[in-house]
């Protein structure tokens, strides 16, 4: 995560961490909107000193005082009403994911002390969920958590993401693969888009739980080892990435264009079921069928080992 040194209290008050995120998130959202996009009149030809909206312009659009908005952008969300937050979200033209992220940050900022650190544990996939995943024999299926760890997959899923599982570290993590594995740029044909979505997903996860030690460790590792990750992380973009099309180049069957859907698991809110399909009678379906045949006979294709307790 971004370096923090603004107002951390060593006695245990960690609101400074989240205040930094609130400040940087709001300032980056404000910078991307021009007065014209916000419907504000521009007077004269003087050059503006800021990129995007000024604080007083956001306050005007939100129907609050400049002092009140400035207080929030400095990270002080104490007593902030829902109507004020909605006004700011409207003024900054936040989408659903961004509005949710802001609410998550404000909720976390209300905590006065850091929650007790949880001992890292292996996440278990429920047997009923595992049976559903295994039953989807013609569809690559995975269960992921909010950190983008792959907790389990079916046989076709292991075959499809064979380059991801090539790293012996378990659980396999798609963010680590995207930014640290040299094969990622060839496996994901639209790597830049995948990289953006990956960071936006992790940023949203941090908003939901800023004090998850495992998420913090992952972000620290990626920030240290990948400039591409650091640049994207600083943008503070968040996204709900539940559907789309993944463009892959598999080392065995070549190119695949696979629509995907991610389903949150109500029984385990931190987990989601991710499935890929191909258009019927398409080249991608032919490639997926070939991959299924290959995975059934490949001697070197093994399921990843379980995460140690």
C-alpha positions in Angstrom: 0.0 0.0 0.0 1.0 3.6 -0.3 3.5 4.8 2.3 1.7 6.2 5.4 3.2 8.7 7.8 0.5 11.4 8.2 -1.1 10.8 11.6 -0.6 7.3 12.8 -0.9 7.0 16.6 1.5 4.4 18.0 -0.8 3.8 20.8 -3.1 1.9 18.5 -5.2 4.5 16.7 -4.9 3.6 13.0 -7.4 6.1 11.6 -4.5 7.8 9.9 -4.1 4.8 7.5 -7.7 5.0 6.3 -7.7 8.8 6.3 -4.8 8.7 3.8 -6.9 6.4 1.5 -9.9 8.7 1.8 -7.9 11.7 1.0 -6.1 10.1 -2.0 -9.3 8.5 -3.3 -11.3 11.7 -3.3 -8.6 13.8 -4.7 -8.0 11.4 -7.6 -11.8 11.3 -8.3 -11.9 15.1 -8.2 -9.0 15.4 -10.6 -10.6 13.4 -13.3 -13.7 15.6 -13.7 -13.5 18.9 -15.6 -15.9 21.7 -14.8 -17.5 21.2 -18.2 -18.2 17.5 -17.4 -19.7 18.6 -14.1 -22.0 21.2 -15.8 -20.3 24.2 -14.2 -19.8 27.5 -16.1 -16.3 28.6 -16.9 -15.7 32.4 -16.6 -12.8 34.2 -18.4 -9.7 32.6 -19.9 -7.6 32.4 -16.8 -5.6 29.1 -16.5 -6.8 26.9 -13.7 -4.2 25.8 -11.1 -5.8 22.4 -10.5 -6.6 19.4 -12.7 -10.3 18.7 -12.5 -12.6 20.2 -10.0 -11.6 22.5 -7.1 -12.8 21.5 -3.6 -15.2 24.4 -3.5 -16.8 23.2 -6.8 -17.3 19.7 -5.4 -18.9 21.3 -2.3 -21.2 23.4 -4.4 -22.3 20.4 -6.5 -22.8 18.4 -3.3 -24.8 21.1 -1.6 -22.4 21.4 1.4 -19.9 24.0 2.6 -16.4 24.0 1.3 -15.1 23.6 4.9 -17.3 20.5 5.4 -16.0 18.8 2.1 -12.4 19.8 2.9 -12.8 18.1 6.3 -13.8 14.8 4.5 -11.1 15.1 1.9 -8.6 15.4 4.7 -9.9 12.1 6.0 -12.1 13.3 8.9 -15.3 11.4 8.3 -16.7 11.7 11.8 -20.4 12.3 11.8 -20.7 12.3 8.1 -24.4 11.6 7.2 -25.5 9.3 4.4 -27.1 12.2 2.5 -23.9 14.1 2.5 -22.0 11.1 1.3 -24.5 10.6 -1.5 -24.2 14.2 -2.5 -20.5 13.9 -2.7 -20.8 10.7 -4.7 -23.1 12.4 -7.1 -20.8 15.4 -7.4 -17.8 13.2 -8.2 -19.9 11.0 -10.5 -18.9 7.9 -8.6 -20.1 4.6 -10.0 -21.4 1.8 -7.8 -18.0 0.3 -7.1 -16.5 3.7 -6.2 -19.5 4.6 -4.0 -19.2 1.3 -2.1 -15.5 1.8 -1.7 -16.0 5.3 -0.2 -18.6 4.0 2.2 -16.2 1.2 3.2 -13.4 3.7 3.8 -15.6 5.9 5.9 -16.8 3.0 8.0 -13.2 1.9 8.6 -12.3 5.5 9.5 -14.8 5.4 12.3 -12.9 2.7 14.1 -10.7 4.1 16.9 -8.4 1.1 17.3 -7.0 -1.5 15.0 -8.9 -4.8 15.2 -6.8 -7.7 16.7 -4.7 -9.3 13.9 -6.1 -12.6 12.8 -3.8 -15.5 12.6 -3.5 -16.4 8.9 -5.4 -19.6 8.2 -6.0 -21.7 5.2 -9.4 -21.0 3.7 -11.6 -24.0 3.2 -13.9 -24.5 0.3 -17.2 -26.1 1.4 -17.6 -29.7 0.2 -20.9 -28.8 -1.4 -19.2 -26.0 -3.3 -16.4 -28.3 -4.3 -18.9 -30.8 -5.7 -20.6 -28.1 -7.8 -17.2 -27.0 -9.2 -16.2 -30.6 -10.0 -19.6 -31.3 -11.7 -19.0 -28.5 -14.2 -16.9 -30.8 -16.4 -17.3 -28.8 -19.6 -16.7 -25.4 -18.0 -13.5 -24.1 -16.4 -14.5 -23.2 -12.8 -12.6 -21.7 -9.9 -13.2 -20.5 -6.4 -11.3 -17.4 -5.5 -11.1 -15.2 -2.4 -10.9 -11.4 -2.2 -7.0 -11.5 -2.4 -7.4 -13.3 -5.7 -6.0 -16.6 -4.3 -7.3 -19.6 -6.3 -8.6 -21.8 -3.6 -9.8 -24.6 -5.9 -10.7 -25.4 -9.5 -12.0 -28.3 -11.5 -9.9 -30.3 -13.9 -10.6 -28.0 -16.9 -9.9 -25.0 -14.7 -6.5 -26.4 -13.8 -5.8 -27.0 -17.5 -6.9 -23.6 -18.6 -4.8 -21.8 -16.0 -1.9 -24.1 -16.2 0.6 -21.2 -16.5 -0.8 -19.7 -13.3 -0.4 -23.0 -11.4 3.1 -23.5 -12.7 4.4 -21.5 -9.7 4.7 -24.1 -6.8 3.6 -21.5 -4.2 0.2 -22.3 -2.9 -2.4 -21.0 -3.0 -1.8 -19.7 -6.5 -2.6 -16.0 -6.7 -3.7 -14.4 -10.0 -2.4 -10.9 -9.0 1.0 -12.3 -8.3 1.0 -14.1 -11.7 -0.2 -11.0 -13.6 2.6 -8.7 -12.2 5.5 -11.0 -11.4 5.4 -13.9 -13.9 7.0 -13.1 -17.3 4.5 -15.5 -19.0 1.5 -13.4 -18.0 1.8 -10.9 -20.9 1.6 -13.7 -23.4 -1.1 -15.7 -21.5 -3.4 -12.7 -21.2 -3.7 -11.2 -24.7 -5.2 -8.0 -23.2 -2.7 -7.9 -20.4 -3.0 -4.2 -19.7 -6.7 -4.4 -19.2 -6.3 -7.5 -16.9 -3.6 -5.7 -14.9 -5.9 -2.7 -14.4 -8.8 -4.9 -13.3 -6.6 -6.9 -11.0 -5.4 -3.7 -9.1 -8.9 -2.3 -9.0 -10.2 -5.5 -7.5 -7.5 -5.5 -4.8 -8.1 -1.8 -4.1 -11.8 -2.6 -3.4 -10.8 -5.5 -1.2 -8.5 -3.2 0.9 -11.4 -0.8 1.4 -13.6 -3.7 2.7 -10.9 -4.8 5.2 -7.9 -2.4 5.5 -6.3 -4.4 8.3 -6.2 -7.8 6.6 -2.5 -8.8 7.1 -2.4 -11.2 4.1 -3.8 -8.6 1.7 -1.3 -6.0 3.1 1.6 -8.4 2.6 0.5 -9.2 -1.0 0.3 -5.5 -1.9 3.6 -4.8 -0.2 5.2 -7.6 -2.2 3.7 -6.4 -5.5 4.5 -2.8 -4.8 8.1 -3.7 -4.1 8.6 -5.9 -7.1 6.5 -4.3 -9.9 6.6 -0.8 -11.1 3.4 -1.5 -13.1 1.6 -2.4 -10.0 2.8 0.7 -8.1 1.7 3.0 -10.8 -1.8 1.5 -11.0 -2.1 1.3 -7.2 -1.5 5.0 -6.9 -4.5 5.7 -9.2 -6.9 4.5 -6.5 -9.3 3.0 -9.1 -11.8 0.4 -7.9 -14.1 -1.8 -9.9 -16.8 -4.5 -9.6 -15.5 -7.0 -12.1 -18.3 -9.7 -12.3 -18.6 -10.3 -16.0 -16.6 -9.8 -19.2 -14.6 -11.6 -21.8 -11.1 -12.9 -21.1 -8.7 -13.1 -24.1 -6.2 -15.9 -23.5 -3.4 -17.5 -25.3 -3.0 -21.0 -24.0 0.4 -22.7 -24.6 -1.3 -25.9 -25.8 -4.5 -24.9 -27.6 -3.7 -21.3 -28.7 -6.2 -18.4 -28.5 -9.4 -18.5 -26.6 -12.1 -15.8 -26.2 -14.0 -16.8 -23.1 -16.9 -14.9 -21.5 -16.8 -15.2 -17.7 -19.1 -14.7 -14.8 -18.2 -14.4 -11.1 -20.8 -15.4 -8.6 -20.4 -14.4 -4.9 -20.9 -17.3 -2.5 -23.5 -16.3 0.1 -22.3 -19.0 2.5 -18.7 -17.6 2.3 -18.9 -13.9 1.5 -15.1 -13.6 1.0 -15.2 -16.3 -1.8 -16.6 -16.3 -5.3 -17.2 -18.9 -8.0 -15.6 -17.9 -11.3 -16.7 -19.7 -14.5 -15.6 -19.4 -18.2 -17.6 -20.5 -21.2 -17.2 -20.3 -25.0 -19.7 -19.4 -27.7 -21.2 -22.6 -29.1 -19.5 -23.9 -32.3 -16.9 -21.2 -32.1 -13.1 -21.7 -32.5 -12.8 -21.0 -28.7 -15.2 -23.9 -28.0 -13.2 -26.2 -30.2 -10.0 -25.1 -28.4 -11.7 -25.7 -25.0 -12.8 -29.2 -26.1 -9.3 -29.9 -27.2 -8.0 -28.6 -23.9 -10.4 -30.9 -22.0 -9.1 -33.9 -24.0 -5.5 -32.9 -23.3 -6.1 -32.4 -19.6 -7.6 -35.9 -19.4 -4.4 -37.5 -20.7 -1.7 -35.1 -19.6 0.7 -36.9 -17.2 2.1 -33.6 -15.9 -1.1 -31.9 -15.0 -1.7 -32.1 -11.3 -4.0 -30.3 -8.9 -2.3 -27.8 -6.7 -1.4 -28.9 -3.3 -3.6 -27.7 -0.4 -2.6 -24.7 1.5 -0.8 -25.8 4.7 -2.5 -25.1 8.0 
